[in-house]
Amino acid sequence: MNPLRILAGPRRRRAAFTLVEVLLALALLGSLLVALNVFVFSMAEVWGRGRDERLFGQHCRAVSAHVEDLLRSAVLGPGGDGLAIKEVRQENGGEEPELCFTLADGGRLLSWPDAALPDVELSLAVDTRNGKGLVLHWQSLLEMRRDQEAPRVVVVSPFVASLGWDYYDDSFKRWETLEEPKREPDGTYVLPKRLRLRFAHDKLAAERVLRVPARAEGATDY
C-alpha cells in the first residue's frame, strides 16, 4: 500500500466539518443575527425618540451663533459704528426700544425689493404680538423714505419666545436680568453686558446667553 495514501486519508477526515458542527455554526450565526437585529432596531428607536431634541438644539446653537456674528460685525467689522439701544418705529405706528447697529452689508437674510443698498441699519427684537419670534428690523440709511416708513422685517427664528437683558451691578457685584432695556434718569438707554435668547417649541425650551461685544475690544476704525 502506498504510504502517502495512508497519511492523506486521516488528514482529509480531520479537515472536514461534520453535520453537527455545521448545524451548531448555523444556529450560532442565527442567534448573532437576531441579537444584531434587535440592537439595531432598539438604537433606531432611541435615536428617533431624541430627534426633535437634537434638531431643536441645533437650531438654538445656529441662531445664537448668527446673532453673535452680527453683533461682532457691528462692533469690529468695516462700516460698523457699534451698538446702541434706540426707539424703532413699528408696523403699527408705535415705537419700541431695540438693539440697533449698522452694517456695510446687511447680510444673507435680507431680501431687497430692488438693488441692494449699503449702510444697512438693523435692530434686534422679539415680536410676540404677531408670533414671529426673533426678528431683524432693517433699512438702508440711503433710502429716501426711511424716516416716513417703518423698517422691513425678517424673521430670524420663530422659536424665540423672549429676550432678556443682563446688566452687571458693580456696587453689589451681581448680575441683574431685565425684560426691557434699562434707562438712565435722563431717558437714555443703557447697553447690556449680555443678551438672553429664550427658545420654546411645544415642550422643548432652551436659553442661550450671548455676550454683547464692546468697541474697545480690539476694534479698528476703518
DRENFI-813069 format. One record per residue (C-alpha): residue number from 1; x, y, z; residue in three letters. Coordinates in nm, 4 decimals, always signed. Example, Ala and Ser with C-alpha at 12.3 -4.5 7.8 and 13.67 -1.06 7.14 Angstrom:
// DRENFI-813069
+-----+----------+----------+----------+---------+
! num !        X !        Y !        Z ! residuo !
+-----+----------+----------+----------+---------+
!   1 !  +1.2300 !  -0.4500 !  +0.7800 !     ALA !
!   2 !  +1.3670 !  -0.1060 !  +0.7140 !     SER !
+-----+----------+----------+----------+---------+
***
This chain:
// DRENFI-813069
+-----+----------+----------+----------+---------+
! num !        X !        Y !        Z ! residuo !
+-----+----------+----------+----------+---------+
!   1 !  +0.0000 !  +0.0000 !  +0.0000 !     MET !
!   2 !  +0.1221 !  +0.3466 !  -0.0828 !     ASN !
!   3 !  +0.2304 !  +0.5183 !  +0.2444 !     PRO !
!   4 !  +0.1280 !  +0.8596 !  +0.1071 !     LEU !
!   5 !  -0.2316 !  +0.7429 !  +0.0707 !     ARG !
!   6 !  -0.2273 !  +0.6097 !  +0.4269 !     ILE !
!   7 !  -0.1149 !  +0.9508 !  +0.5598 !     LEU !
!   8 !  -0.3514 !  +1.1533 !  +0.3383 !     ALA !
!   9 !  -0.6696 !  +0.9722 !  +0.4377 !     GLY !
!  10 !  -0.6867 !  +1.0685 !  +0.8103 !     PRO !
!  11 !  -0.5724 !  +1.4252 !  +0.7351 !     ARG !
!  12 !  -0.8710 !  +1.4808 !  +0.4982 !     ARG !
!  13 !  -1.1144 !  +1.3421 !  +0.7567 !     ARG !
!  14 !  -0.9891 !  +1.5802 !  +1.0286 !     ARG !
!  15 !  -1.0182 !  +1.8868 !  +0.7969 !     ALA !
!  16 !  -1.3847 !  +1.8258 !  +0.7083 !     ALA !
!  17 !  -1.6832 !  +1.9604 !  +0.9105 !     PHE !
!  18 !  -1.9371 !  +1.7203 !  +1.0474 !     THR !
!  19 !  -2.3109 !  +1.7795 !  +1.0128 !     LEU !
!  20 !  -2.3377 !  +1.8590 !  +1.3833 !     VAL !
!  21 !  -2.0672 !  +2.1262 !  +1.3574 !     GLU !
!  22 !  -2.2416 !  +2.2845 !  +1.0582 !     VAL !
!  23 !  -2.5750 !  +2.2935 !  +1.2426 !     LEU !
!  24 !  -2.4142 !  +2.4448 !  +1.5509 !     LEU !
!  25 !  -2.2440 !  +2.7125 !  +1.3392 !     ALA !
!  26 !  -2.5737 !  +2.7982 !  +1.1657 !     LEU !
!  27 !  -2.7539 !  +2.8171 !  +1.4997 !     ALA !
!  28 !  -2.4844 !  +3.0467 !  +1.6418 !     LEU !
!  29 !  -2.4944 !  +3.2674 !  +1.3318 !     LEU !
!  30 !  -2.8726 !  +3.2896 !  +1.3540 !     GLY !
!  31 !  -2.8526 !  +3.3919 !  +1.7196 !     SER !
!  32 !  -2.5988 !  +3.6615 !  +1.6372 !     LEU !
!  33 !  -2.8141 !  +3.7968 !  +1.3542 !     LEU !
!  34 !  -3.1219 !  +3.8076 !  +1.5796 !     VAL !
!  35 !  -2.9251 !  +3.9885 !  +1.8514 !     ALA !
!  36 !  -2.7804 !  +4.2344 !  +1.5991 !     LEU !
!  37 !  -3.1263 !  +4.2972 !  +1.4528 !     ASN !
!  38 !  -3.2727 !  +4.3693 !  +1.7983 !     VAL !
!  39 !  -2.9812 !  +4.6032 !  +1.8787 !     PHE !
!  40 !  -3.0170 !  +4.7968 !  +1.5528 !     VAL !
!  41 !  -3.3921 !  +4.8440 !  +1.5936 !     PHE !
!  42 !  -3.3578 !  +4.9455 !  +1.9590 !     SER !
!  43 !  -3.0908 !  +5.2030 !  +1.8706 !     MET !
!  44 !  -3.3065 !  +5.3353 !  +1.5871 !     ALA !
!  45 !  -3.5951 !  +5.3752 !  +1.8313 !     GLU !
!  46 !  -3.3772 !  +5.5621 !  +2.0807 !     VAL !
!  47 !  -3.2309 !  +5.7806 !  +1.8044 !     TRP !
!  48 !  -3.5735 !  +5.8614 !  +1.6654 !     GLY !
!  49 !  -3.7099 !  +5.9451 !  +2.0091 !     ARG !
!  50 !  -3.4442 !  +6.2157 !  +2.0598 !     GLY !
!  51 !  -3.4637 !  +6.3564 !  +1.7074 !     ARG !
!  52 !  -3.6757 !  +6.6588 !  +1.7986 !     ASP !
!  53 !  -3.4462 !  +6.7486 !  +2.0882 !     GLU !
!  54 !  -3.1379 !  +6.7297 !  +1.8673 !     ARG !
!  55 !  -3.2894 !  +6.9391 !  +1.5886 !     LEU !
!  56 !  -3.4133 !  +7.1958 !  +1.8405 !     PHE !
!  57 !  -3.0696 !  +7.2173 !  +1.9990 !     GLY !
!  58 !  -2.9018 !  +7.2579 !  +1.6603 !     GLN !
!  59 !  -3.1437 !  +7.5384 !  +1.5726 !     HIS !
!  60 !  -3.0751 !  +7.7207 !  +1.9003 !     CYS !
!  61 !  -2.6997 !  +7.6982 !  +1.8504 !     ARG !
!  62 !  -2.7178 !  +7.8134 !  +1.4874 !     ALA !
!  63 !  -2.9405 !  +8.1132 !  +1.5655 !     VAL !
!  64 !  -2.7244 !  +8.2151 !  +1.8621 !     SER !
!  65 !  -2.4067 !  +8.1916 !  +1.6522 !     ALA !
!  66 !  -2.5647 !  +8.4039 !  +1.3773 !     HIS !
!  67 !  -2.6706 !  +8.6761 !  +1.6226 !     VAL !
!  68 !  -2.3239 !  +8.6781 !  +1.7799 !     GLU !
!  69 !  -2.1680 !  +8.7173 !  +1.4340 !     ASP !
!  70 !  -2.3967 !  +9.0120 !  +1.3579 !     LEU !
!  71 !  -2.3143 !  +9.1891 !  +1.6832 !     LEU !
!  72 !  -1.9423 !  +9.1231 !  +1.6413 !     ARG !
!  73 !  -1.9509 !  +9.2583 !  +1.2848 !     SER !
!  74 !  -2.1299 !  +9.5708 !  +1.4071 !     ALA !
!  75 !  -1.8520 !  +9.6387 !  +1.6573 !     VAL !
!  76 !  -1.5395 !  +9.5094 !  +1.4846 !     LEU !
!  77 !  -1.6248 !  +9.4994 !  +1.1146 !     GLY !
!  78 !  -1.5881 !  +9.7697 !  +0.8482 !     PRO !
!  79 !  -1.8722 ! +10.0184 !  +0.8415 !     GLY !
!  80 !  -1.9977 !  +9.9253 !  +1.1866 !     GLY !
!  81 !  -2.0443 ! +10.2080 !  +1.4359 !     ASP !
!  82 !  -2.1102 !  +9.9934 !  +1.7416 !     GLY !
!  83 !  -2.4261 !  +9.9005 !  +1.9269 !     LEU !
!  84 !  -2.6924 ! +10.1240 !  +2.0767 !     ALA !
!  85 !  -3.0476 ! +10.0962 !  +2.2043 !     ILE !
!  86 !  -3.2879 ! +10.3217 !  +2.0173 !     LYS !
!  87 !  -3.6606 ! +10.3668 !  +1.9717 !     GLU !
!  88 !  -3.7574 ! +10.1926 !  +1.6467 !     VAL !
!  89 !  -4.0763 ! +10.2585 !  +1.4525 !     ARG !
!  90 !  -4.3093 !  +9.9570 !  +1.4441 !     GLN !
!  91 !  -4.5584 !  +9.8462 !  +1.1796 !     GLU !
!  92 !  -4.8486 !  +9.9602 !  +1.3991 !     ASN !
!  93 !  -4.7083 ! +10.3139 !  +1.4154 !     GLY !
!  94 !  -4.5666 ! +10.2931 !  +1.7681 !     GLY !
!  95 !  -4.2071 ! +10.2754 !  +1.8803 !     GLU !
!  96 !  -4.0169 ! +10.0153 !  +2.0827 !     GLU !
!  97 !  -3.6620 ! +10.0143 !  +2.2228 !     PRO !
!  98 !  -3.4414 !  +9.7728 !  +2.0280 !     GLU !
!  99 !  -3.0724 !  +9.6889 !  +1.9993 !     LEU !
! 100 !  -2.9565 !  +9.8765 !  +1.6881 !     CYS !
! 101 !  -2.6432 !  +9.8569 !  +1.4769 !     PHE !
! 102 !  -2.5254 !  +9.9407 !  +1.1258 !     THR !
! 103 !  -2.3521 !  +9.7108 !  +0.8787 !     LEU !
! 104 !  -2.1943 !  +9.7953 !  +0.5460 !     ALA !
! 105 !  -2.3639 !  +9.4833 !  +0.4063 !     ASP !
! 106 !  -2.6863 !  +9.3766 !  +0.5710 !     GLY !
! 107 !  -2.6192 !  +9.0041 !  +0.5415 !     GLY !
! 108 !  -2.7639 !  +8.7000 !  +0.3726 !     ARG !
! 109 !  -3.1048 !  +8.7107 !  +0.5449 !     LEU !
! 110 !  -3.2111 !  +9.0371 !  +0.3852 !     LEU !
! 111 !  -3.4197 !  +9.0274 !  +0.0681 !     SER !
! 112 !  -3.4144 !  +9.3602 !  -0.1118 !     TRP !
! 113 !  -3.7105 !  +9.4613 !  -0.3313 !     PRO !
! 114 !  -3.4683 !  +9.6289 !  -0.5713 !     ASP !
! 115 !  -3.0911 !  +9.6549 !  -0.5883 !     ALA !
! 116 !  -2.9205 !  +9.6076 !  -0.2527 !     ALA !
! 117 !  -2.8006 !  +9.9250 !  -0.0787 !     LEU !
! 118 !  -2.5077 !  +9.9682 !  +0.1594 !     PRO !
! 119 !  -2.5053 ! +10.1055 !  +0.5149 !     ASP !
! 120 !  -2.7923 !  +9.8982 !  +0.6476 !     VAL !
! 121 !  -2.9325 !  +9.9878 !  +0.9880 !     GLU !
! 122 !  -3.0626 !  +9.6818 !  +1.1710 !     LEU !
! 123 !  -3.2278 !  +9.6262 !  +1.5072 !     SER !
! 124 !  -3.2868 !  +9.3082 !  +1.7034 !     LEU !
! 125 !  -3.6230 !  +9.2399 !  +1.8659 !     ALA !
! 126 !  -3.8703 !  +8.9688 !  +1.9646 !     VAL !
! 127 !  -4.2143 !  +9.0070 !  +1.8087 !     ASP !
! 128 !  -4.4518 !  +8.8335 !  +2.0490 !     THR !
! 129 !  -4.7539 !  +9.0332 !  +1.9355 !     ARG !
! 130 !  -4.7581 !  +8.8724 !  +1.5905 !     ASN !
! 131 !  -4.5898 !  +8.5475 !  +1.6918 !     GLY !
! 132 !  -4.2889 !  +8.5984 !  +1.4629 !     LYS !
! 133 !  -4.0259 !  +8.5274 !  +1.7271 !     GLY !
! 134 !  -3.6802 !  +8.6788 !  +1.6879 !     LEU !
! 135 !  -3.6764 !  +8.9363 !  +1.4075 !     VAL !
! 136 !  -3.4493 !  +9.1905 !  +1.2488 !     LEU !
! 137 !  -3.5888 !  +9.5298 !  +1.1512 !     HIS !
! 138 !  -3.3816 !  +9.6778 !  +0.8732 !     TRP !
! 139 !  -3.3475 !  +9.9525 !  +0.6135 !     GLN !
! 140 !  -3.0644 ! +10.1341 !  +0.4458 !     SER !
! 141 !  -2.9590 ! +10.4773 !  +0.5644 !     LEU !
! 142 !  -2.9632 ! +10.5810 !  +0.1966 !     LEU !
! 143 !  -3.3334 ! +10.5107 !  +0.1388 !     GLU !
! 144 !  -3.5311 ! +10.8242 !  +0.0551 !     MET !
! 145 !  -3.8381 ! +10.7479 !  +0.2701 !     ARG !
! 146 !  -3.6519 ! +10.5999 !  +0.5637 !     ARG !
! 147 !  -3.7935 ! +10.8487 !  +0.8132 !     ASP !
! 148 !  -4.1526 ! +10.8104 !  +0.6917 !     GLN !
! 149 !  -4.1776 ! +10.4318 !  +0.6725 !     GLU !
! 150 !  -4.1325 ! +10.1539 !  +0.9245 !     ALA !
! 151 !  -3.8307 !  +9.9323 !  +0.8609 !     PRO !
! 152 !  -3.8712 !  +9.5977 !  +0.6901 !     ARG !
! 153 !  -3.8903 !  +9.2811 !  +0.8979 !     VAL !
! 154 !  -3.7118 !  +8.9493 !  +0.8515 !     VAL !
! 155 !  -3.7687 !  +8.6524 !  +1.0828 !     VAL !
! 156 !  -3.4505 !  +8.5020 !  +1.2297 !     VAL !
! 157 !  -3.6174 !  +8.2324 !  +1.4442 !     SER !
! 158 !  -3.9869 !  +8.1708 !  +1.5148 !     PRO !
! 159 !  -3.8899 !  +7.9745 !  +1.8283 !     PHE !
! 160 !  -3.7511 !  +8.2672 !  +2.0308 !     VAL !
! 161 !  -4.0179 !  +8.3454 !  +2.2906 !     ALA !
! 162 !  -3.8487 !  +8.6333 !  +2.4747 !     SER !
! 163 !  -3.5311 !  +8.8362 !  +2.5096 !     LEU !
! 164 !  -3.3580 !  +8.9085 !  +2.8398 !     GLY !
! 165 !  -3.1181 !  +9.1974 !  +2.9077 !     TRP !
! 166 !  -2.8333 !  +9.1247 !  +3.1516 !     ASP !
! 167 !  -2.6742 !  +9.4114 !  +3.3434 !     TYR !
! 168 !  -2.3880 !  +9.3846 !  +3.5893 !     TYR !
! 169 !  -2.4170 !  +9.5861 !  +3.9100 !     ASP !
! 170 !  -2.0665 !  +9.6960 !  +4.0120 !     ASP !
! 171 !  -2.1862 !  +9.8152 !  +4.3521 !     SER !
! 172 !  -2.3320 !  +9.4781 !  +4.4587 !     PHE !
! 173 !  -2.1124 !  +9.2624 !  +4.2298 !     LYS !
! 174 !  -2.4066 !  +9.0761 !  +4.0826 !     ARG !
! 175 !  -2.5964 !  +9.0233 !  +3.7579 !     TRP !
! 176 !  -2.9485 !  +9.1527 !  +3.7001 !     GLU !
! 177 !  -3.1732 !  +9.0252 !  +3.4206 !     THR !
! 178 !  -3.4411 !  +9.2644 !  +3.2958 !     LEU !
! 179 !  -3.7202 !  +9.2076 !  +3.0474 !     GLU !
! 180 !  -3.6715 !  +9.5540 !  +2.8980 !     GLU !
! 181 !  -3.3617 !  +9.7693 !  +2.8442 !     PRO !
! 182 !  -3.2519 !  +9.9757 !  +3.1431 !     LYS !
! 183 !  -3.2920 ! +10.3538 !  +3.1245 !     ARG !
! 184 !  -3.0977 ! +10.6298 !  +3.2930 !     GLU !
! 185 !  -3.2822 ! +10.9142 !  +3.4726 !     PRO !
! 186 !  -3.2263 ! +11.1337 !  +3.1653 !     ASP !
! 187 !  -3.4081 ! +10.8796 !  +2.9459 !     GLY !
! 188 !  -3.1077 ! +10.7318 !  +2.7655 !     THR !
! 189 !  -3.0855 ! +10.3550 !  +2.7376 !     TYR !
! 190 !  -2.8026 ! +10.1528 !  +2.8898 !     VAL !
! 191 !  -2.6351 !  +9.8883 !  +2.6740 !     LEU !
! 192 !  -2.6421 !  +9.5465 !  +2.8469 !     PRO !
! 193 !  -2.3408 !  +9.3228 !  +2.9008 !     LYS !
! 194 !  -2.5245 !  +9.0128 !  +2.7818 !     ARG !
! 195 !  -2.8407 !  +8.9074 !  +2.5997 !     LEU !
! 196 !  -3.0548 !  +8.6040 !  +2.6786 !     ARG !
! 197 !  -3.2338 !  +8.4308 !  +2.3910 !     LEU !
! 198 !  -3.5124 !  +8.2125 !  +2.5275 !     ARG !
! 199 !  -3.6281 !  +7.9437 !  +2.2852 !     PHE !
! 200 !  -3.9520 !  +7.7470 !  +2.3165 !     ALA !
! 201 !  -4.1253 !  +7.4916 !  +2.0940 !     HIS !
! 202 !  -4.4014 !  +7.2636 !  +2.2268 !     ASP !
! 203 !  -4.2466 !  +7.1042 !  +2.5381 !     LYS !
! 204 !  -3.8910 !  +7.1981 !  +2.4434 !     LEU !
! 205 !  -3.7184 !  +7.5015 !  +2.5923 !     ALA !
! 206 !  -3.3659 !  +7.6401 !  +2.5962 !     ALA !
! 207 !  -3.1839 !  +7.9580 !  +2.6908 !     GLU !
! 208 !  -2.8666 !  +8.0891 !  +2.5291 !     ARG !
! 209 !  -2.6606 !  +8.3691 !  +2.6849 !     VAL !
! 210 !  -2.4761 !  +8.5934 !  +2.4367 !     LEU !
! 211 !  -2.2042 !  +8.8359 !  +2.5374 !     ARG !
! 212 !  -2.2529 !  +9.1826 !  +2.3937 !     VAL !
! 213 !  -1.9187 !  +9.2929 !  +2.2410 !     PRO !
! 214 !  -1.7779 !  +9.6347 !  +2.3228 !     ALA !
! 215 !  -1.5947 !  +9.8532 !  +2.0731 !     ARG !
! 216 !  -1.2908 !  +9.8758 !  +2.2971 !     ALA !
! 217 !  -1.2234 !  +9.5038 !  +2.2430 !     GLU !
! 218 !  -0.9540 !  +9.5471 !  +1.9808 !     GLY !
! 219 !  -1.1739 !  +9.7300 !  +1.7317 !     ALA !
! 220 !  -1.0078 !  +9.9186 !  +1.4488 !     THR !
! 221 !  -1.1544 ! +10.2207 !  +1.2792 !     ASP !
! 222 !  -1.1618 ! +10.1840 !  +0.9029 !     TYR !
+-----+----------+----------+----------+---------+
***
